[in-house]
Amino acid sequence: MDYAEARAAFFQPRAAEAPPARTDRWTHAPGRQLRDAIEPIATICFWSEPAYLAYEHCRLDFLQGYVWGRACVLGQPEGTVVAAAFGGFEPELIAALYDSGRAACTLSDIRTAKEAGAVTALREVLGEPDDLGKVVGSLRRAIEEIPTLAGRPFAAGLVALDWPDEPLGQLWHACSVLREYRGDGHVAAYVVAGLDGLEANLLTELHVGRDPLSYTATRGWSAESMGAAVARLEARGLVEDGELTAAGVTLRYGIEQTTEDLVQPVVDTLGGELPAVATTLHGWSDRIVEHGWFPPDPYKRASG
């Protein structure tokens, strides 16, 4: 998949008359507000054209760049380990993309390309924001005060890396750490709820208001696998006639609340700074979306 194909697949806008994502029960939670504020910044290393060009220079296509680029913070484990950390994606697909990406370029090369693509993209969109040093300082302090990284492989891998020299690189790195810290916790939350990654995807897309299977299919799952997972959720009384039941809504909200609880150390450290920091980050992220380097569909941002 090249960049044009990726944009055609993932950057389609939602119709203006579409209802808002059904996430109003959790959008005001402080951890969620921070997550939504940093998502386009953290993932500019995957969605932007400069990032793609950096990966292409390493002989990687879009999907290989995403998988090897995200997995490179773990070092070079087996593909099954990487697939387990990714959680919601079809495991054999992730392992195959990881193995082929690792065969195309070295660990050092992919890490260099990832950072260079992110910094180049952020500089084009944001320039050098006046509040950059202050915001990075707040986020960095929150990361340094995280009490434990147990059970959080992606966040731990990122924390083990050196901080970039450039301020924009530091912003991207800080947002990446906090994004993966929350994401690792989210995987733990749905596992505790008795779900696998496929089932968790299905509950999320139905809760957000996506068409059934539309989001889950983008993560490599076959029609047969998705059908079997829907049947399992129906048997548990969580889904009926293509909609979440009351029990399904309660379970999905509980997963979100557990995820929120697991990022509370970051919220506590930021304290009274969080609203202003999140507002600034939201503004920068909105500029990334407007520039076309993060999918414009609000359901995409709501699905994490």
Order of alpha helices (4+ residues) and beta strands (2+ residues): alpha-alpha-alpha-alpha-alpha-alpha-alpha-alpha-alpha-alpha-alpha-alpha-alpha-beta-beta-alpha-alpha-alpha-alpha
